[in-house]
Amino acid sequence: MRDIFKGFALAMSMLTTVPFFKIHNFYKGINGYAVMFYPLVGFVLGAILWGVYSVLSPYIASTHLGVIIFALWVLLTGALHLDGFSDTIDGLYAPKERALEVMKDPHVGGMGMIISASFLILKASTLAHFGTFYLLPLVLLLSRLNAVLAIYFYPYISQNGMGALAKEELTKPQMLIALFYSFLAVLFYNKLPLLVSALLVLFVIKSFFIKRYGGFTGDIYGFTIEASELILLNLLLFGSV
């Protein structure tokens, strides 16, 4: 039970800037539990964003409030996944044989910066016109479920880092628990098409990066989360799911 709680605390510490349950040591035996809680952490973040929106919506114009929610979203996640998104983009604009080296560089390249800025503008615009903020918990949950499934099912091509520990320690029961409670959330919201859409996004991302690199890295996990969030938001915005 202690390892389960430490896993939850580690997941919160890794994926959020929420000042509770702080733990920064990747103890052996808790990393699989941490991954198991990724979707739940996403749900909590989405619930916070929805709560803030609900409180402020009577007092602030909807467009401006959408941008405020976007800014809070970035702050609550510490731009962690965006960093992985930027590094992944830099790798795509490098020669294939140098891509992984470029992705490990702590400095953001020109294309990573430009496309990340464009990505953020699009995400802010989406939220400025979004009409179903009550679904944010589900969007953030499913985006992180994609990361859990990627960690469990697909090769990890680096031999070190927290991604390697997550891949090594995530067990089938832990993955199934994450999938089970995520599915319950989907049923509660009656949004099965959104789950199908999220899985299709993961399939496309998997197909591309396994063909290009042979597997995933920690940066590509971040890219997966960010891309899933934006696509699911826009599918909801346009009423496609």
URNOR-V296259 format. One record per backbone hydrogen bond with DSSP energy under -1.0 kcal/mol. CO is the residue of the C=O (numbers start at 1). NH is the residue of the N-H. E is the energy in kcal/mol with one decimal. If there is no record, write none. Layout:
CO,NH,E ; CO,NH,E
//
This chain:
1,5,-2.2 ; 2,6,-2.5 ; 3,7,-2.2 ; 4,8,-2.2 ; 5,9,-2.7 ; 6,10,-2.5 ; 7,11,-2.4 ; 8,12,-2.4 ; 9,13,-2.3 ; 10,14,-2.7 ; 11,15,-2.4 ; 12,16,-1.4 ; 18,20,-1.9 ; 25,27,-1.8 ; 27,30,-1.7 ; 30,34,-2.2 ; 31,35,-2.1 ; 32,36,-2.0 ; 33,37,-1.2 ; 35,38,-1.6 ; 37,41,-2.7 ; 38,42,-2.2 ; 39,43,-2.4 ; 40,44,-2.5 ; 41,45,-2.5 ; 42,46,-2.6 ; 43,47,-2.4 ; 44,48,-2.2 ; 45,49,-2.3 ; 46,50,-2.6 ; 47,51,-2.6 ; 48,52,-2.5 ; 49,53,-2.4 ; 50,54,-2.7 ; 51,55,-2.1 ; 52,56,-2.2 ; 53,57,-2.3 ; 56,59,-2.0 ; 56,60,-1.5 ; 61,65,-2.7 ; 62,66,-2.2 ; 63,67,-1.4 ; 64,68,-2.1 ; 65,69,-2.6 ; 66,70,-2.0 ; 67,71,-2.5 ; 68,72,-2.6 ; 69,73,-2.4 ; 70,74,-2.1 ; 71,75,-2.2 ; 72,76,-2.9 ; 73,77,-1.5 ; 74,79,-1.3 ; 76,17,-2.1 ; 77,80,-1.7 ; 79,83,-1.7 ; 80,84,-1.3 ; 81,85,-2.3 ; 82,86,-2.7 ; 83,87,-2.3 ; 84,88,-2.3 ; 85,89,-2.3 ; 86,90,-2.3 ; 87,91,-2.0 ; 88,92,-1.6 ; 89,93,-1.1 ; 91,94,-1.2 ; 95,98,-1.9 ; 98,102,-2.4 ; 99,103,-2.4 ; 100,104,-1.2 ; 109,113,-2.3 ; 110,114,-2.5 ; 111,115,-2.7 ; 112,116,-1.9 ; 113,117,-2.2 ; 114,118,-2.2 ; 115,119,-2.6 ; 116,120,-2.5 ; 117,121,-2.2 ; 118,122,-2.3 ; 119,123,-2.3 ; 120,124,-2.7 ; 121,125,-2.5 ; 122,126,-2.3 ; 123,127,-2.2 ; 124,128,-2.0 ; 132,135,-2.1 ; 133,136,-1.9 ; 135,139,-2.2 ; 136,140,-2.6 ; 137,141,-1.8 ; 138,142,-2.7 ; 139,143,-1.9 ; 140,144,-1.5 ; 141,145,-2.0 ; 142,146,-1.9 ; 144,148,-2.0 ; 145,149,-2.6 ; 146,150,-2.3 ; 147,151,-2.5 ; 148,152,-2.2 ; 149,153,-2.8 ; 150,154,-1.7 ; 155,216,-3.0 ; 161,165,-1.4 ; 162,166,-2.5 ; 163,167,-2.5 ; 164,168,-2.3 ; 165,169,-2.4 ; 166,170,-2.0 ; 171,175,-2.3 ; 172,176,-2.6 ; 173,177,-2.2 ; 174,178,-2.1 ; 175,179,-2.3 ; 176,180,-2.7 ; 177,181,-2.6 ; 178,182,-1.6 ; 179,183,-2.1 ; 180,184,-2.1 ; 181,185,-1.8 ; 182,186,-2.1 ; 183,187,-2.4 ; 184,188,-2.4 ; 185,189,-2.1 ; 186,191,-2.1 ; 191,194,-1.0 ; 191,195,-1.2 ; 192,196,-2.2 ; 193,197,-2.3 ; 194,198,-2.3 ; 195,199,-2.3 ; 196,200,-2.0 ; 197,201,-2.2 ; 198,202,-2.2 ; 199,203,-2.2 ; 200,204,-2.3 ; 201,205,-2.5 ; 202,206,-3.0 ; 203,207,-2.6 ; 204,208,-2.1 ; 205,209,-2.5 ; 206,210,-2.4 ; 207,211,-1.3 ; 208,212,-2.0 ; 209,213,-3.0 ; 209,214,-1.0 ; 216,157,-2.4 ; 217,221,-1.8 ; 218,222,-1.8 ; 219,223,-2.4 ; 220,224,-2.5 ; 221,225,-2.1 ; 222,226,-2.5 ; 223,227,-2.9 ; 224,228,-2.2 ; 225,229,-2.4 ; 226,230,-2.2 ; 227,231,-2.3 ; 228,232,-2.6 ; 229,233,-2.5 ; 230,234,-2.1 ; 231,235,-2.3 ; 232,236,-2.1 ; 233,237,-2.4 ; 234,238,-2.3 ; 235,240,-2.9 ; 236,239,-1.1
//
